[in-house]
Amino acid sequence: MTATAVHTFDVDRARRETPGCENVVHFNNAGASLMPAPVLDSTVAHLRLEARIGGYEAAAAAEGKIEAVYGSAARLLGCGPDEVAVVDSATRAWDMAFYSIPFTAGDRILTSEAEYASNFIAYLQLAQRHDLQVEVVPNDDAGQISVSRLRELIDDRVRLVSLTHIPTNGGLVNPAAEVGKVARDAGVLYLLDACQSAGQLPLDVAEIGCDMLSVTGRKYLRGPRGTGLLYVRRDVLDELSPPMLDLHAATWVARDEYRMRSDARRFESWEFNYAAKIGLGRAIDYALGWGVERIRDRVYGLAEELRRGLAEVPGVTPQDVGAELCGIVTFTVEGVAPEDVKTWLGVRGINVSVSRVPSTRLDMENRGIDELVRASVHYYNTEREIQLLLEAVRETGSGTGRSGG
Ligand SMILES: *Cc1c(COP(=O)(O)O)cnc(C)c1O
């Protein structure tokens, strides 16, 4: 790739291929991105095929396409197709990995301040069930997980290091590869929640050094809702025991005997929304077509511009912390509740969302924040859309928004 290619991004094409751009100014990409037309078309086409010839028959006819989803996921993550399970959400992916770990009493789990609620709820459940210790590694001064503190906390009772790469409530990008190095050196299992990073920045499981990694389809990958991916490293597969099995994950070979699949699909279930699965594969190919590095550069650049603009609006406080900041931009407006900011923007066709304490309790309590406005940018957003957002936020803060919001 030439130097100029790195800096040019065909935004016009991205928008032409994104039907939703005609209707909304979409800054809720950390919630669910607007699907590109090729994803929408391939998903709908399979649904139509199911209606025309039958669901099983459609799956058989599309077998090649369905199988190719694993190859696409493998290219996205830098792993083998046999190390991928396609599931219906990032949470399901993460849970299948986490609940597979054969914990024993006294085991320690080391995790981060940025942890997502569903993950932490699962820690609490298994901590009670198996008498485990859940310990939160403090952040460093930049607001990311302290890798040196993590290293100090490692001992031979640590069973798992579990990290959220990018939290749901801010621009932070945790140093996943440096954490991976610590986990590798200690020979400890490492589970990475890459829900917000997949499709936003390059992910290479070998470089990160994780054993398990979870992804959602609908966020930065721009896939259909109800899709997710789980990566499980080949070498740890037999160390894990899936919390549930069915006739797809295993085969009933004799009256009292079953045999599990030899690959990561032992974490899947038989039934799946094949239209969504095909759409997910298309979304991954589409992201790879743009180039994930180029996507990251564009997204980070737009987010930086938005943060700079917000900092200049009276009464607005940008709230992102971290050494590396991504496309999730969070802020508060003095005297205006985040929900009112969201409503005010929504009336103007601008989509943002609100993050609250119960989603990321540790981080929000640490920083003394109850609620935030979250404006998450994607590569199809424009500088002009950022100006529209800034103008609308400026009106909110000036009091116009208070009466209207
Ligand atoms: C959204 C999110 C999840 C959950 O993803 P689902 O696909 O809804 O299960 C997990 N972790 C983080 C950090 C998230 O932002």
The ligand as an SDF file (V2000), in Angstrom:
LIG
                    3D

 15 15  0  0  0  0  0  0  0  0999 V2000
  -21.7780   -4.6250   23.7710 C   0  0  0  0  0  0  0  0  0  0  0  0
  -20.7150   -5.2570   24.6110 C   0  0  0  0  0  0  0  0  0  0  0  0
  -20.7910   -6.6170   24.9750 C   0  0  0  0  0  0  0  0  0  0  0  0
  -22.0100   -7.4580   24.6720 C   0  0  0  0  0  0  0  0  0  0  0  0
  -22.1480   -7.7550   23.3250 O   0  0  0  0  0  0  0  0  0  0  0  0
  -23.4750   -8.5580   22.8650 P   0  0  0  0  0  0  0  0  0  0  0  0
  -23.2480   -8.8780   21.4340 O   0  0  0  0  0  0  0  0  0  0  0  0
  -24.6120   -7.6290   23.1080 O   0  0  0  0  0  0  0  0  0  0  0  0
  -23.5750   -9.7590   23.7200 O   0  0  0  0  0  0  0  0  0  0  0  0
  -19.7390   -7.1640   25.6600 C   0  0  0  0  0  0  0  0  0  0  0  0
  -18.6670   -6.4300   26.0000 N   0  0  0  0  0  0  0  0  0  0  0  0
  -18.5480   -5.1150   25.6860 C   0  0  0  0  0  0  0  0  0  0  0  0
  -17.3330   -4.3730   26.0900 C   0  0  0  0  0  0  0  0  0  0  0  0
  -19.5760   -4.4850   24.9890 C   0  0  0  0  0  0  0  0  0  0  0  0
  -19.4830   -3.1930   24.6930 O   0  0  0  0  0  0  0  0  0  0  0  0
  1  2  1  0
  2  3  1  0
  2 14  2  0
  3  4  1  0
  3 10  2  0
  4  5  1  0
  5  6  1  0
  6  7  2  0
  6  8  1  0
  6  9  1  0
 10 11  1  0
 11 12  2  0
 12 13  1  0
 12 14  1  0
 14 15  1  0
M  END
$$$$
